[in-house]
Amino acid sequence: MKQTTHTKQPKTARKMLNTALLTTGLALSASANAFTIISFGGASGDAMQEAFFTPFADKNDVSVTAGDYNGEFARIRAMVETGNISWDVVEVESPELARGCFEGLFVPIDWDRLGIQDQVIPEAVTECGVGIMVWSTVLAYDADRLPRAPENWVDFWNVAEFPGMRGLRRGAKYTLEAALMADGVPADEVYDVLATSEGVDRAFAKLDELQAHIQWWEAGAQPPQWLVAGDVVMSSAYNGRIAAAQEEGRNLQITWNGSVYDLDYWTIVEGSKHVDTAYDFIKMASQADTQSVYSSNIPYGPVNPDAIALLSDKQAAQMPTHANNLEGALAMNTEFWVDHGEELEQRFNAWASQ
């Protein structure tokens, strides 16, 4: 950095500068000592703030720094590889959980120490992650702009009967599944087909048909924003984000048929200096009362079954885990995406950049 030519400063100026430096140093120190939790933000992050972050900080007199990201796995890997750990607990999707556990990026969970294994659903219990909630990628639409409700991904691809732009997540995951279902593959056969080179070609050929009508989203907040603004008439979306827009009086609706559901997980980043605090936080966030507060603010299914009894019938009916919403739904195949995700994402990125 270029040096200033001034060799002296007035006493008052020096005092002000010293005070500013001290304040900055204290702020940096506090930031370094803060317990940092990273989520996907948006409406879900707001619900987590009310249900988890603020109550935990207040009850335990802990300084909690809440941040968000878009699932950039490379950022976590870079932290661990360089030893520059600035995140403690991170929300991840199941394929990234499996990949990060294999690479040693996450602290293996000591379930005896956590003491909640018998309180949560079996899918929430993994080697390196603790389930947070069950969520779905659904077909969402603007009911004011369509002649009728789309019934499935076949209708999503039908631009003749449903004219207008569509929103899809910019990535292979969830998008290739939708493409195959749009091409007539039953939900329970999607991963068998996608595991073949012919099936992958078939999915990309189906995307070719719609490419001119696609607006790609990268953040979960974008689909409801685009639907409300009229930028798209339909979009894949996280069910909770659409519910949040509905609460604001927007006439956005969900087609559950063909939805892809999965869990998100809390992980502790390897090298965190706040592992004890992380265990305390995850245990608190997994209790029925805190889970019910979260799910009452955004309709993602609680992993603690006792939380369902604390929700209203209306709230329970909005959960991805409700029996009606599971009809025609597809469970995310984590093993498939761990095995094939990297190559499929590379092919998707090459295709999308054409």
For each residue, the residues with C-beta under 8 A, 3 or more apart:
1:
2:
3:
4:
5:
6: 9
7:
8:
9: 6 13 14 17
10: 13 14
11: 14 15
12: 15 16
13: 9 10 16 17
14: 9 10 11 17 18
15: 11 12 18 19
16: 12 13 19 20
17: 9 13 14 20 21
18: 14 15 21 22
19: 15 16 22 23
20: 16 17 23 24
21: 17 18 24 25
22: 18 19 25 26
23: 19 20 26 27
24: 20 21 27 28
25: 21 22 28 29
26: 22 23 29 30
27: 23 24 30 31
28: 24 25 31 32
29: 25 26 32 33
30: 26 27 33 34 63
31: 27 28 34 65
32: 28 29
33: 29 30 63
34: 30 31 63 64 65
35: 62 63 64 65 88 89 274 277 278 281
36: 64 65 66 67 86 87 88 89
37: 48 52 53 64 65 66 67 88 89 90 281
38: 66 67 68 69 87 89 90 91
39: 44 45 48 66 67 68 91
40: 44 45 68 69 70 71 91 220 264
41: 44 45 67 68 69 220 221
42: 45 46 68 219 220 221 241
43: 46 47 221 240 241 243 244 297 298
44: 39 40 41 47 48 220 238 240 241 298 300
45: 39 40 41 42 48 49 66 68
46: 42 43 49 50 297 298
47: 43 44 50 51 240 293 294 297 298
48: 37 39 44 45 51 52 53 66 294
49: 45 46 52 53 54 66
50: 46 47 54 293 294 297
51: 47 48 55 285 290 291 293 294 297
52: 37 48 49 55 56 281 284 285 290 294
53: 37 48 49 56 57 64 66
54: 49 50 57 58 64
55: 51 52 58 59 284 290
56: 52 53 59 60 62 64 280 281 284 285
57: 53 54 60 61 62 63 64
58: 54 55 61
59: 55 56 284
60: 56 57 277 280
61: 57 58
62: 35 56 57 277
63: 30 33 34 35 57
64: 34 35 36 37 53 54 56 57
65: 31 34 35 36 37
66: 36 37 38 39 45 48 49 53
67: 36 37 38 39 41 87
68: 38 39 40 41 42 45
69: 38 40 41 72 75 90
70: 40 218 219
71: 40 92 93 96
72: 69 75 76
73: 76 77 92 96 99 100
74: 77 78
75: 69 72 78 79
76: 72 73 79 80 87 90 92 100 105 269
77: 73 74 80 81 100 103 105
78: 74 75 81 82
79: 75 76 82 83 84 85 86 87 269 271
80: 76 77 83 85 104 105 269 270 271
81: 77 78
82: 78 79
83: 79 80 271
84: 79
85: 79 80 88 269 270 271 272 273
86: 36 79
87: 36 38 67 76 79 90 269 272
88: 35 36 37 85 268 269 272 273 274 277 278
89: 35 36 37 38 266 267 268 269 272 278 281 282
90: 37 38 69 76 87 266 267 269
91: 38 39 40 132 264 265 266 267
92: 71 73 76 96 97 100 129 264 265 267
93: 71 96 97 262 264 265
94: 97 98 262 263 264 265 332 334 337
95: 98 99 173 332 334 337 338 341
96: 71 73 92 93 99 100
97: 92 93 94 100 101 106 126 128 129 265 267 334
98: 94 95 101 102 334 335 338
99: 73 95 96 102 103 338 341
100: 73 76 77 92 96 97 103 105 106 128 267
101: 97 98 104 105 106 108 126 127 128 129
102: 98 99 338
103: 77 99 100
104: 80 101 270
105: 76 77 80 100 101 269 270
106: 97 100 101 128 129 267 268 269 270
107: 128 267 268 269 270 272 275 278
108: 101 127 128
109: 114 126 127 128 129 130 268
110: 113 114 279
111: 114 115 116 117 125
112: 115
113: 110 279
114: 109 110 111 117 130 279 282 283
115: 111 112 283
116: 111 119 120 130 283 286 287
117: 111 114 120 125
118:
119: 116 286 287 288 304 306
120: 116 117 124 125 130 131 286 303 304 305
121: 124 131 303 304 305
122: 125
123: 131 134 263 303
124: 120 121 130 131 263 265 286 303
125: 111 117 120 122 130 131
126: 97 101 109 129 130 131 265
127: 101 108 109
128: 97 100 101 106 107 108 109 267
129: 92 97 101 106 109 126 265 266 267
130: 109 114 116 120 124 125 126 265 266 282 286
131: 120 121 123 124 125 126 134 263 264 265 266 303
132: 91 263 264 265 266 285 303
133: 263 264 291 294 295 300 301 302 303
134: 123 131 261 262 263 300 301 302 303 319 320 321
135: 238 239 240 261 262 263 264 300 301 320
136: 238 239 256 259 260 261 262 320 325 329
137: 169 174 236 237 238 239 259 260 261
138: 236 237 238 239 242 254 255 256 259
139: 150 152 153 156 178 234 235 236 237 254 255 257 258 259
140: 223 224 227 234 235 236 237 239 242 252 253 254 255
141: 145 146 149 150 227 233 234 235 252 253 255
142: 145 146 227 228 230 232 233 234 251 252
143: 146 149 251 252 253
144: 251
145: 141 142 164 230 233
146: 141 142 143 149 150 162 233 234
147: 161 162
148:
149: 141 143 146 253 255
150: 139 141 146 155 156 158 162 234 255
151: 154 155 255 257
152: 139 155 156 181 182 255 257 258 328
153: 139 156 157 178 179 181 182 258
154: 151 157 158 181 182 184
155: 150 151 152 158 161 162
156: 139 150 152 153 162 166 178 182 234
157: 153 154 182 206 209 210
158: 150 154 155 161 162
159: 162 163 164 210 213
160: 163
161: 147 155 158
162: 146 147 150 155 156 158 159 233 234
163: 159 160 233
164: 145 159 213 232 233 234
165: 213 214 215 231 232 233
166: 156 210 213 214 215 232 233 234 235
167: 214 215 216 217 222 223 226 227 231 232 234 235 236 237
168: 175 178 214 215 216 217 235 236
169: 137 173 174 175 216 217 218 236
170: 216 217 218 352
171: 174 175 345 348
172: 175 176 341 344 345 347 348
173: 95 169 176 177 337 341 344 345
174: 137 169 171 177 178 236 260
175: 168 169 171 172 178 179 207 236 348
176: 172 173 179 180 194 200 203 204 207 344 348
177: 173 174 180 181 190 194 260 330
178: 139 153 156 168 174 175 181 182 236 258 260
179: 153 175 176 182 183 203 204 206 207
180: 176 177 183 185 190 193 194 199 202 203 206
181: 152 153 154 177 178 184 185 186 187 190 258 330
182: 152 153 154 156 157 178 179 206
183: 179 180 202 203 206
184: 154 181
185: 180 181 189 190 193
186: 181 189 190
187: 181 190 258 328 329 330
188: 330
189: 185 186 192 193
190: 177 180 181 185 186 187 193 194 330
191: 194 195 333 336
192: 189 195 196 199
193: 180 185 189 190 196 199 202
194: 176 177 180 190 191 199 200 203 336 340
195: 191 192 199 336 340
196: 192 193 199 200
197: 200 201
198: 201 202
199: 180 192 193 194 195 196 202 203
200: 176 194 196 197 203 204 344 347
201: 197 198 204 205
202: 180 183 193 198 199 205 206
203: 176 179 180 183 194 199 200 206 207
204: 176 179 200 201 207 208 347 351
205: 201 202 208 209
206: 157 179 180 182 183 202 203 209 210
207: 175 176 179 203 204 210 211 214 351
208: 204 205 211
209: 157 205 206
210: 157 159 166 206 207 213 214
211: 207 208 214
212:
213: 159 164 165 166 210
214: 165 166 167 168 207 210 211
215: 165 166 167 168 226 231 232 235
216: 167 168 169 170 352
217: 167 168 169 170 220 222 223 226 235
218: 70 169 170 222
219: 42 70 222
220: 40 41 42 44 217 223 237 238 241
221: 41 42 43 224 225 241
222: 167 217 218 219 225 226
223: 140 167 217 220 226 227 232 235 236 237 238 241 242
224: 140 221 227 228 237 241 242 244 245 250 252
225: 221 222 228 229
226: 167 215 217 222 223 229 231 232 235
227: 140 141 142 167 223 224 230 231 232 233 234 235 237 245 250 252
228: 142 224 225 245 250 252
229: 225 226
230: 142 145 227
231: 165 167 215 226 227
232: 142 164 165 166 167 215 223 226 227 235
233: 141 142 145 146 162 163 164 165 166 227
234: 139 140 141 142 146 150 156 162 164 166 167 227
235: 139 140 141 166 167 168 215 217 223 226 227 232
236: 137 138 139 140 167 168 169 174 175 178 223
237: 137 138 139 140 167 220 223 224 227 241 242
238: 44 135 136 137 138 220 223 241 242
239: 135 136 137 138 140 242 243 254 259 299 300 318 320
240: 43 44 47 135 243 244 298 299 300
241: 42 43 44 220 221 223 224 237 238 244 245
242: 138 140 223 224 237 238 239 245 246 252 253 254
243: 43 239 240 246 247 298 299 318
244: 43 224 240 241 247 248 298
245: 224 227 228 241 242 248 250 252
246: 242 243 249 250 252
247: 243 244
248: 244 245
249: 246
250: 224 227 228 245 246
251: 142 143 144
252: 140 141 142 143 224 227 228 242 245 246
253: 140 141 143 149 242
254: 138 139 140 239 242
255: 138 139 140 141 149 150 151 152 258 259
256: 136 138 259 324 325 326 327 328 329
257: 139 151 152 327 328 329
258: 139 152 153 178 181 187 255 328 329 330
259: 136 137 138 139 239 255 256 320 325 328 329 330
260: 136 137 174 177 178 329 330 331 332
261: 134 135 136 137 320 321 326 329 330 331 332
262: 93 94 134 135 136 331 332 334
263: 94 123 124 131 132 133 134 135 303
264: 40 91 92 93 94 131 132 133 135
265: 91 92 93 94 97 124 126 129 130 131 132
266: 89 90 91 129 130 131 132 281 282 285
267: 89 90 91 92 97 100 106 107 128 129
268: 88 89 106 107 109 272 275 278 279 282
269: 76 79 80 85 87 88 89 90 105 106 107 272
270: 80 85 104 105 106 107
271: 79 80 83 85
272: 85 87 88 89 107 268 269 275 278
273: 85 88
274: 35 88 277 278
275: 107 268 272 278 279
276: 279 280
277: 35 60 62 88 274 280 281
278: 35 88 89 107 268 272 274 275 281 282
279: 110 113 114 268 275 276 282 283
280: 56 60 276 277 283 284
281: 35 37 52 56 89 266 277 278 284 285
282: 89 114 130 266 268 278 279 285 286
283: 114 115 116 279 280 286 287
284: 52 55 56 59 280 281 287 290
285: 51 52 56 132 266 281 282 290 291 294
286: 116 119 120 124 130 282 283 290 291 303 304
287: 116 119 283 284 290 291 304
288: 119 291 292 302 304 306 307 309 310
289: 292 293 307 310
290: 51 52 55 284 285 286 287 293 294
291: 51 133 285 286 287 288 294 295 302 303 304 307
292: 288 289 295 296 302 307 310 311
293: 47 50 51 289 290 296 297
294: 47 48 50 51 52 133 285 290 291 297 298 300 302
295: 133 291 292 298 299 300 301 302 307 311 315 319
296: 292 293 310 311 312 315
297: 43 46 47 50 51 293 294
298: 43 44 46 47 240 243 244 294 295
299: 239 240 243 295 315 318 319 320
300: 44 133 134 135 239 240 294 295 319 320
301: 133 134 135 295 319 320 321
302: 133 134 288 291 292 294 295 305 307 308 319
303: 120 121 123 124 131 132 133 134 263 286 291
304: 119 120 121 286 287 288 291 307
305: 120 121 302 308
306: 119 288 309 310
307: 288 289 291 292 295 302 304 310 311
308: 302 305 311 316 319
309: 288 306
310: 288 289 292 296 306 307
311: 292 295 296 307 308 315 316 319
312: 296 315 316
313: 316 317
314: 317 318
315: 295 296 299 311 312 318 319
316: 308 311 312 313 319 322
317: 313 314 322 324
318: 239 243 299 314 315 322
319: 134 295 299 300 301 302 308 311 315 316 322 325
320: 134 135 136 239 259 261 299 300 301 325 326 329
321: 134 261 301 325 326
322: 316 317 318 319 325 326
323: 326 327
324: 256 317 327
325: 136 256 259 319 320 321 322 329
326: 256 261 320 321 322 323 329
327: 256 257 323 324
328: 152 187 256 257 258 259
329: 136 187 256 257 258 259 260 261 320 325 326
330: 177 181 187 188 190 258 259 260 261
331: 260 261 262
332: 94 95 260 261 262 337
333: 191 336 337
334: 94 95 97 98 262 337 338
335: 98 338 339
336: 191 194 195 333 339 340
337: 94 95 173 332 333 334 340 341 344
338: 95 98 99 102 334 335 341
339: 335 336
340: 194 195 336 337 343 344
341: 95 99 172 173 337 338 344 345
342: 345 346
343: 340 346 347
344: 172 173 176 200 337 340 341 347 348
345: 171 172 173 341 342 348 349
346: 342 343 349 350
347: 172 200 204 343 344 350 351
348: 171 172 175 176 344 345 351 352
349: 345 346 352 353
350: 346 347 353 354
351: 204 207 347 348 354
352: 170 216 348 349
353: 349 350
354: 350 351
